[in-house]
Amino acid sequence: MSEELKNKVLKVVDLLEYQEGAVVSREIIRKETGTVTIFAFDKGEGLSEHTAPFDAMVQVIDGKAEIIISGVKNVVNSGDMIIMPANDPHALNAVERFKMVLTMVRS
């Protein structure tokens, strides 16, 4: 974790800016037991279907997205969260610009 983030009250939505036509990310915490990363997706951007060996929790902090887990479409808005189980195929699509916090638990 960078020194600029330690022991401060931060507005998470302001830690990462949108970039036109892109998906950008910023890792906030990296530990042996897991990571916390913020992502910003421009409208129409996304992540193609993939799997991860660990459980992950997505917290939407701005905008709207479609998250597909094992073929089931879920629409999530600012304030929503969803858990993506380990080894289940999942994909993300930005219905509109959106930001999320991804917490990956390695155990």
Rosetta silent file (secondary structure, phi, psi, omega in degrees, C-alpha in Angstrom):
SEQUENCE: MSEELKNKVLKVVDLLEYQEGAVVSREIIRKETGTVTIFAFDKGEGLSEHTAPFDAMVQVIDGKAEIIISGVKNVVNSGDMIIMPANDPHALNAVERFKMVLTMVRS
SCORE:     score description
SCORE:     0.000 S_00000001
   1 L     0.000  136.107 -179.595    0.000    0.000    0.000 S_00000001
   2 L   -73.361  152.635 -178.753    1.354    3.402   -0.887 S_00000001
   3 H   -60.568  -32.413 -177.542    2.116    5.866    1.888 S_00000001
   4 H   -63.739  -19.103 -177.459   -0.363    8.388    0.440 S_00000001
   5 H   -98.218  -16.185 -174.219   -3.255    6.051    1.327 S_00000001
   6 L   -72.939  139.044  172.472   -2.290    5.062    4.863 S_00000001
   7 L    55.590   35.978  179.600   -4.172    6.402    7.883 S_00000001
   8 L  -133.432  148.297  171.105   -6.382    8.757    5.870 S_00000001
   9 L   -83.004  123.985 -175.647  -10.087    9.000    5.174 S_00000001
  10 L  -124.059  146.270  173.647  -10.404    8.670    1.401 S_00000001
  11 L   -91.222  103.633 -171.094  -13.300    8.998   -1.023 S_00000001
  12 H   -56.682  -37.699 -178.048  -12.890    5.713   -2.899 S_00000001
  13 H   -63.710  -22.826 -178.749  -14.740    6.905   -6.024 S_00000001
  14 H   -92.758   -0.291 -177.635  -12.129    9.671   -6.440 S_00000001
  15 L   -78.255   -9.796 -178.001   -9.066    7.384   -6.282 S_00000001
  16 L  -149.878  133.348 -179.348   -9.258    6.546   -9.986 S_00000001
  17 L   -98.005  152.171  173.223  -10.417    8.569  -12.999 S_00000001
  18 L   -69.685  150.330  171.844  -12.220    7.297  -16.092 S_00000001
  19 L  -129.522  131.515 -176.670  -10.278    7.148  -19.363 S_00000001
  20 L   -56.588  129.368  176.117  -12.078    7.263  -22.691 S_00000001
  21 L    67.822   23.786 -173.277  -12.293    3.858  -24.368 S_00000001
  22 L  -141.634  164.001  168.194  -10.393    2.104  -21.598 S_00000001
  23 E  -114.381  124.274  178.383  -10.449    0.008  -18.462 S_00000001
  24 E  -122.002  154.006 -178.806   -8.060    1.316  -15.814 S_00000001
  25 E  -142.076  158.291  177.089   -7.163   -0.110  -12.428 S_00000001
  26 E  -144.445  117.527  177.865   -5.316    0.797   -9.268 S_00000001
  27 E   -76.935  129.058 -177.946   -4.268   -1.758   -6.689 S_00000001
  28 E   -99.321  -41.860  179.326   -4.910   -0.452   -3.185 S_00000001
  29 E  -136.381  135.442  172.341   -3.811   -3.438   -1.071 S_00000001
  30 E  -131.946  115.711  177.426   -1.687   -6.481   -1.958 S_00000001
  31 E  -132.065  164.431  176.623   -1.200   -9.131    0.693 S_00000001
  32 L   -58.330  -31.987 -175.735   -0.469  -12.844    0.597 S_00000001
  33 L   -89.692   -6.276  178.246   -4.090  -13.440    1.650 S_00000001
  34 E   162.308  177.922 -179.242   -5.716  -11.190   -0.960 S_00000001
  35 E  -136.661  156.993  171.241   -5.918   -7.936   -2.891 S_00000001
  36 E  -128.357  122.814 -176.307   -8.146   -4.877   -3.154 S_00000001
  37 E  -133.501  138.983  175.355   -8.207   -3.155   -6.544 S_00000001
  38 E  -100.171  137.046  177.062  -10.280   -0.275   -7.923 S_00000001
  39 E  -122.812  146.610  171.374  -11.366   -0.398  -11.569 S_00000001
  40 E  -127.653  123.644 -178.281  -12.889    2.274  -13.830 S_00000001
  41 E  -113.244  127.879  171.810  -14.618    1.120  -17.044 S_00000001
  42 L   -73.400  156.705  179.609  -15.661    3.474  -19.822 S_00000001
  43 L   -53.926  133.547  179.085  -19.115    2.791  -21.301 S_00000001
  44 L    86.794   -9.770  178.187  -19.016   -0.251  -23.569 S_00000001
  45 L   -86.865  167.984  178.842  -15.770   -1.588  -22.113 S_00000001
  46 E  -176.748 -171.210  174.863  -15.497   -4.802  -20.156 S_00000001
  47 E  -123.647  128.714 -179.267  -13.604   -7.942  -19.295 S_00000001
  48 E   -69.576  164.120 -176.101  -14.150  -11.066  -21.377 S_00000001
  49 E   -57.084  133.993  179.135  -15.179  -14.304  -19.732 S_00000001
  50 E  -156.554  174.438  174.905  -12.502  -15.772  -17.491 S_00000001
  51 L  -125.558  161.381  174.849  -12.099  -17.657  -14.221 S_00000001
  52 L  -135.056  146.074 -176.903  -10.119  -16.954  -11.068 S_00000001
  53 L   -78.893    3.868 -176.614   -8.936  -19.506   -8.507 S_00000001
  54 L  -131.636  154.521  172.023  -10.235  -17.406   -5.603 S_00000001
  55 E   -64.680  145.493  178.691  -13.539  -15.950   -4.422 S_00000001
  56 E  -139.539  144.517  176.897  -13.949  -12.290   -5.342 S_00000001
  57 E  -117.567  128.805  175.970  -16.375   -9.591   -4.269 S_00000001
  58 E  -104.279  128.590  172.962  -17.317   -6.697   -6.556 S_00000001
  59 E  -117.346  116.910  179.502  -18.674   -3.491   -4.983 S_00000001
  60 E   -82.349  125.277 -177.133  -19.986   -0.999   -7.545 S_00000001
  61 E  -110.859   -7.236  176.796  -19.151    2.546   -6.427 S_00000001
  62 E  -164.968  139.010  172.610  -20.330    4.461   -9.501 S_00000001
  63 E    82.849 -154.882 -171.711  -22.430    3.754  -12.592 S_00000001
  64 E  -146.248  138.629 -179.357  -23.990    0.562  -13.921 S_00000001
  65 E  -142.897  163.285  171.272  -22.646   -2.754  -15.198 S_00000001
  66 E  -112.478  124.351  177.764  -23.684   -6.201  -16.285 S_00000001
  67 E  -117.878  122.013 -177.513  -21.816   -9.014  -14.565 S_00000001
  68 E  -105.361  121.805  179.482  -22.292  -12.494  -15.975 S_00000001
  69 E  -122.999  118.828 -179.175  -21.463  -15.394  -13.640 S_00000001
  70 L    51.013   42.024  176.061  -21.768  -18.947  -14.979 S_00000001
  71 L    83.193   -3.812 -179.928  -24.046  -17.678  -17.766 S_00000001
  72 E   -97.619  122.523 -179.732  -26.392  -15.739  -15.435 S_00000001
  73 E   -83.360  132.805  177.231  -26.645  -11.999  -16.185 S_00000001
  74 E  -127.361  127.373  174.997  -26.744   -9.641  -13.202 S_00000001
  75 E   -96.606  124.660 -178.342  -27.248   -5.887  -13.523 S_00000001
  76 E  -121.856  142.372 -178.893  -25.475   -3.995  -10.755 S_00000001
  77 E  -121.594  170.506  176.480  -25.660   -0.303   -9.895 S_00000001
  78 L   -50.114  129.040 -178.429  -23.792    2.057   -7.606 S_00000001
  79 L    97.453  -13.796  179.703  -24.121    0.707   -4.070 S_00000001
  80 L   -88.611  158.716  172.441  -24.599   -2.923   -5.146 S_00000001
  81 E  -139.517  157.909  177.547  -22.234   -5.817   -4.566 S_00000001
  82 E  -150.269  145.804  178.810  -21.961   -9.342   -5.911 S_00000001
  83 E  -103.611  131.645  177.028  -19.750  -12.308   -5.085 S_00000001
  84 E  -106.342  109.238 -177.166  -18.037  -14.228   -7.852 S_00000001
  85 L   -65.864  149.757  176.689  -17.208  -17.748   -6.599 S_00000001
  86 L   -52.808  138.221  174.216  -13.807  -19.269   -7.265 S_00000001
  87 L    69.675    0.399  174.787  -13.495  -21.084  -10.596 S_00000001
  88 L   -84.987  130.841  178.319  -16.905  -19.914  -11.915 S_00000001
  89 L   -64.296  137.731  179.995  -16.603  -18.254  -15.345 S_00000001
  90 E  -147.733  156.473  179.250  -17.488  -14.572  -15.226 S_00000001
  91 E  -146.341  157.908  179.821  -17.402  -11.477  -17.436 S_00000001
  92 E  -130.925  139.204  176.604  -18.118   -7.752  -16.958 S_00000001
  93 E  -135.165  132.564  179.553  -19.642   -5.218  -19.342 S_00000001
  94 E   -82.848  106.779  175.014  -20.090   -1.493  -18.690 S_00000001
  95 E   -66.207  -39.501  169.623  -23.725   -0.593  -19.432 S_00000001
  96 E  -140.983  173.646  177.183  -22.605    2.954  -18.612 S_00000001
  97 E   -50.903  137.566  176.012  -19.347    4.190  -17.153 S_00000001
  98 E  -149.874  153.815  175.944  -18.787    2.400  -13.872 S_00000001
  99 E  -122.601  145.930  179.655  -16.272    2.016  -11.091 S_00000001
 100 E  -142.956  156.489  170.034  -15.878   -0.958   -8.810 S_00000001
 101 E  -107.083  124.419  178.285  -13.806   -2.207   -5.928 S_00000001
 102 E  -106.544  118.941  176.302  -12.644   -5.807   -6.431 S_00000001
 103 E  -109.963  116.223 -179.398  -11.698   -7.690   -3.274 S_00000001
 104 E  -105.149  127.694 -179.019   -9.986  -11.000   -3.985 S_00000001
 105 E  -108.362  116.482 -178.099   -9.649  -13.462   -1.103 S_00000001
 106 L   -99.450  104.176  176.687   -6.860  -15.995   -1.482 S_00000001
 107 L  -158.751    0.000    0.000   -7.467  -19.003    0.716 S_00000001
